[in-house]
Amino acid sequence: MTATQRKEIDLAFASDHELHKRVNAAITQNPDLSSLFGDVVTHFRKQDSQPTNTSFEAEDDEFGASFDDEADFLAATEAVENGKRPRDEDDGALSLSKRAKTNASRSVALSNRILKERFGLNGFRLKQEAAITRILDGGSAVIVFPTGGGKSLCYQVPAVAFRYQDEAIGSRNGQMSGITLVVSPLIALMKDQVDGLLRRGIKAAVLNSSLSRDKYLATQQDLRQGHLDLLYCAPERLNNEGFVASLKAIPGGIRLLAVDEAHCISEWGHSFRPDYLKIARFAKEASVERVACLTATATPKVARDICSAFSIPTEGLFTTTVYRPNLRLLAQSNPKQADNVSKLVGFLRQNPGPTIVYTTLQKGAEELAEELKSRNFSAKAFHAGMDTDVKMRTQDAFFASDNMIVVATIAFGMGIDKPNIRNIVHFDIPDSIESCSQQVGRAGRDGLSSVCLFNLSTKDFYLRNIFTYGDRPSRRSLKLLMEDICSKERKRLKVGETFAISEYHQSRDTDIKSTMLSIIYAQLELHYGFIRAAGSKYTEYKYKTDNPDAISRDRDRAAQAILRGSNKKKLWTYVPIEIIEKSSGLTREELVRKIDEWNERGMITVQATGVQQVYRLEKFLPATKQEIDLIVKQLDKTMETQEKQNLDRTKALINLITDKKCFSRALATYFGETSDRISEECGHCTWCETHQQVLLPNEPPQPPNTALVKRILDEVSARDDPRYLAKIAFGIKSPRMAQEGIYRKAVFESMNVCDFEDLLKSFTKECFM
Ligand SMILES: Nc1ncnc2c1ncn2[C@@H]1O[C@H](COP(=O)(O)OP(=O)(O)OP(=O)(O)O)[C@@H](O)[C@H]1O
């Protein structure tokens, strides 16, 4: 591994923590936390600038359609209903059986009309109409359409239709039509969607970290008054008790819960997210009427998981083929690393047109973009580590161009709906068939011939393994974590009481990556039922002011307590909120409200830091050593399974590419297609074109070197964690290594040509002999 790659992996690990911090901050950003903790959290982060050139916005002609003739529309639907108006429900909510009475042909007419008049489109695609009809008739649906297949309309059309349905049936008044809640992890895309909907006169809003406090409060008011048809939020927000309470109070309730990227709910999926598991629980608790789960990639197993999580019967599953006859799926193997770039250059010269080249590492994307530029290609890098402005400019330029190449990590692509992408190149191996298929799906949306090239080399395995093995915590780490969670003072807590944890500190102290900590906490919550996430809070506030006199003139008790208890440094004044809380006898709520008030009046600029996750105790934590050990053992087993799944996913992709079979057919089979539409051989993949097997270069791992093992043991005193020692040898960073200064030692990454499992065996022997 080169020094650059090493640095890049460091960056990826560092940004993992950064990402985590940002997710925490996003959750806490909700000023309504005051209802829970009394924190009127003040935030002055730069608002994320959002992508502007998205598919909706690009299609200006679609916005011309007006929907002023609502009365006419209602008359039409009422005519169908003629004489069948049930009496008004007291609380405006219908029982499921009554809702299901809405008949299908009326739903079809309604949805087609909305499609035309609101969205300016002439007809439905794929199985959109069938899915929407089911939803309008009261059923839930799992919708598996390819990227760009038009999944959004499957919940947007019903979201608009509910109001008309209600009016037609006469079941609810306009304020009681409830809402469609859209849960999506793609915060940047939510705003685009909402802007597009607003331009069509559809009442939509987003609640995320980019909202100003005023906008946030206005949205809350709209929600309370039943003014909104759609609300978008991130899954993490459902951890916030205050937010969930406000959703439960929406007049008319949640008519439809749309879960975007629904494959994240499955532990078999390629991007499992623990917060997704909580969505199904939320759906039950908030008495959501029906659910629409949307994804572009779901194997039959993942689709089953989604269906079972939301109790959706098989007739609610709407899938379409992943086979794309206009895509040439090519693969090549490069035994010589140096050939990679020259072969790519040859390919790009032969296949001009807008192209995305995917790399694993950010640095790799930058270097390759430079390399291509030096060879006169119009190339730019794109990855999550770049400034938002730069990323937006690159995205806009790509949309407008007919020859640009974007060299990108997976950060590029979500929501990219450019019809004429001619090539997708996988310069490095993606993590799974699902990711690969999603990325390939971005090519040739205009139906014209496009090429997808897959580059195979063994070094990619090494990189992938670093991510996979780096995730799994050791037994020692799990034990430390459980002992910390079940500390003496927590064992004294009563059920219903809360406690706070800093994941940042816990990650450092237990040597567990913060992403994995989230998964473990989700296990403790959902599987064991010990705790329940209740939001997050800040522990430290600091402020600066140009007008200290104005503050000191504030005679309010909270103001005086803050002034007395704070520590003034050069620029910032630090407010140790918990200490002041104790010394003043005031509540946290009162103190934070005062800080917020100063800020809102422009008297100070505030920054809140030290985010902590808050959990409510649901039942007593394990008390004995045996109980803790048992949970550690079970968690370790779960982690082992996850690690194996991740390794298997990459292997499955390699097997698919290196098999003596048609790639297109193998891909479709993987996603459960039995369709006869694809013949034995597609005629447009490497296998079909050449009947030559693409082979992975034969570079087997080397056995652990006894002298190097001894050297690590000489230089590192730890004997409590063989996985830790194996990570040092393999070159996987971890919080404990940073503390122990391991990276500076020559032994770090000294055996990166070995198999990680072999290293683990060697060090296990040394530690437990
Ligand atoms: N029935 C239709 N007729 C014409 N255009 C449509 C239709 N349905 C969707 N579209 C358009 O297709 C594009 C992609 O739709 P959408 O963003 O909903 O796809 P998606 O399946 O959610 O994709 P992704 O997986 O990338 O999020 C949009 O520009 C949308 O307006």
The ligand as an SDF file (V2000), in Angstrom:
LIG
                    3D

 31 33  0  0  0  0  0  0  0  0999 V2000
  -44.3710    8.4040  -15.1160 N   0  0  0  0  0  0  0  0  0  0  0  0
  -43.3550    9.2100  -15.3970 C   0  0  0  0  0  0  0  0  0  0  0  0
  -43.3010    9.8270  -16.5920 N   0  0  0  0  0  0  0  0  0  0  0  0
  -42.2700   10.6410  -16.8980 C   0  0  0  0  0  0  0  0  0  0  0  0
  -41.2670   10.9330  -16.0750 N   0  0  0  0  0  0  0  0  0  0  0  0
  -41.2720   10.3350  -14.8720 C   0  0  0  0  0  0  0  0  0  0  0  0
  -42.3110    9.4500  -14.4780 C   0  0  0  0  0  0  0  0  0  0  0  0
  -42.0450    9.0290  -13.2290 N   0  0  0  0  0  0  0  0  0  0  0  0
  -40.8960    9.6160  -12.8520 C   0  0  0  0  0  0  0  0  0  0  0  0
  -40.4370   10.4050  -13.8540 N   0  0  0  0  0  0  0  0  0  0  0  0
  -39.2090   11.1960  -13.8290 C   0  0  0  0  0  0  0  0  0  0  0  0
  -38.1080   10.3030  -13.6780 O   0  0  0  0  0  0  0  0  0  0  0  0
  -37.0810   10.9420  -12.9500 C   0  0  0  0  0  0  0  0  0  0  0  0
  -36.6100   10.0650  -11.8210 C   0  0  0  0  0  0  0  0  0  0  0  0
  -37.6280    9.9170  -10.8840 O   0  0  0  0  0  0  0  0  0  0  0  0
  -37.3080    9.6670   -9.3540 P   0  0  0  0  0  0  0  0  0  0  0  0
  -36.3470   10.6710   -8.8530 O   0  0  0  0  0  0  0  0  0  0  0  0
  -38.5930    9.5170   -8.6500 O   0  0  0  0  0  0  0  0  0  0  0  0
  -36.5930    8.2770   -9.4490 O   0  0  0  0  0  0  0  0  0  0  0  0
  -36.1530    7.3260   -8.2960 P   0  0  0  0  0  0  0  0  0  0  0  0
  -36.6300    5.9860   -8.6490 O   0  0  0  0  0  0  0  0  0  0  0  0
  -36.5640    7.8760   -6.9790 O   0  0  0  0  0  0  0  0  0  0  0  0
  -34.5830    7.3910   -8.4780 O   0  0  0  0  0  0  0  0  0  0  0  0
  -33.4060    7.2600   -7.4030 P   0  0  0  0  0  0  0  0  0  0  0  0
  -33.3130    5.8060   -7.0590 O   0  0  0  0  0  0  0  0  0  0  0  0
  -32.2350    7.7430   -8.1810 O   0  0  0  0  0  0  0  0  0  0  0  0
  -33.7700    8.1160   -6.2450 O   0  0  0  0  0  0  0  0  0  0  0  0
  -37.6370   12.2750  -12.4920 C   0  0  0  0  0  0  0  0  0  0  0  0
  -37.1760   13.2640  -13.3590 O   0  0  0  0  0  0  0  0  0  0  0  0
  -39.1230   12.1060  -12.6310 C   0  0  0  0  0  0  0  0  0  0  0  0
  -39.8030   13.3300  -12.8910 O   0  0  0  0  0  0  0  0  0  0  0  0
  1  2  1  0
  2  3  1  0
  2  7  2  0
  3  4  2  0
  4  5  1  0
  5  6  2  0
  6  7  1  0
  6 10  1  0
  7  8  1  0
  8  9  2  0
  9 10  1  0
 10 11  1  0
 11 12  1  0
 11 30  1  0
 12 13  1  0
 13 14  1  0
 13 28  1  0
 14 15  1  0
 15 16  1  0
 16 17  2  0
 16 18  1  0
 16 19  1  0
 19 20  1  0
 20 21  2  0
 20 22  1  0
 20 23  1  0
 23 24  1  0
 24 25  2  0
 24 26  1  0
 24 27  1  0
 28 29  1  0
 28 30  1  0
 30 31  1  0
M  END
$$$$
